[in-house]
Amino acid sequence: MSGLKLFHTTTSGVTEVAPRLAEVEADVQGLVEAHMETLLGVRFLASEYGTGPVHGGRIDSLGLDENGSPVIVEYKRGVDAGVINQGLFYLSWLMDHRAEFEHLVRDKLGSTAASQVLWSGPRLICIAGDFTRYDAHAVREHRRPIDLVRYRFFGSNLIGLETVASVSGGMRVTRRARRQTAARAAAAVKGTSMVELADTVDEALLALGDGVKRVENKQYRAYQRLRNFACLCPPQRSKLLVYLKVDPKDVDLVPGFTRNVTGLGHHGTGDLEVQLRTPRDVERAQDLFRASYATG
């Protein structure tokens, strides 16, 4: 995996754990589908979903991500130049069969989830043994959210996933456009200080690394790699709330700054709430941002 080496440590030394591909494609598909929410942040809906006699296809996996976006997952054991085009073929079918997908969501996850499907950003995740440089270039030419994920098995009970390329889709978001979006989201908030602070947080989260995608939801703005790692709620009168994928038990909680919201209802995903009131608070939160980014 891009030169990554894994070693098993013992009291007598270290032994390299050799990476390997799956024996058959179904081994990868079965494992991912059984643990899709943990591995990809996607709730599993269906396997080998038929697209009807006219279209004549079969989607490997269908799911719904943390933000309500439809997800198609396609698998290949090794390198396959056709995996991206195949996935885009199915993505086109999905956009033409929204009612059918929402019916599936209703059957599997309930009417509330079905009513909140986010059609502005359906995603394609391709999981394969490897990709070529042409694959990485090709995904950047499309205006759909696409993730290329390389897998490797290690030993008998370890799997590694590495994002090779990730594209958010659509036009590149400029700094000015980000500020305008933040301003619209906070139109009801008196004053501009929280709007400016939201823009600062937005830039800080997007700058954490390559492949960070921003997803606009009605209740929050999500920042994700393969999975959400941060959710920024619309500005309140005197503070911003950011939810992170950091275990609150690993954080020295500070009243008025960080809070454990495990089991408490809130918009966005993540169990650590960070309250931001000033640019200094954003600086204090940088280490937490980075720790959460590492989980994505």
PyMOL commands that set and color helices and strands:
alter all, ss='L'
color gray80, all
select helices_A, chain A and resi 25-34+36-40+52-55+83-95+98-109+111-115+133-139+175-185+193-206+248-250+279-284+286-293
alter helices_A, ss='H'
color red, helices_A
select strands_A, chain A and resi 6-10+13-17+19-20+42-50+58-65+70-76+123-128+146-154+158-167+213-216+221-224+228-232+240-244+258-260+272-276
alter strands_A, ss='S'
color yellow, strands_A
deselect
rebuild
show_as cartoon
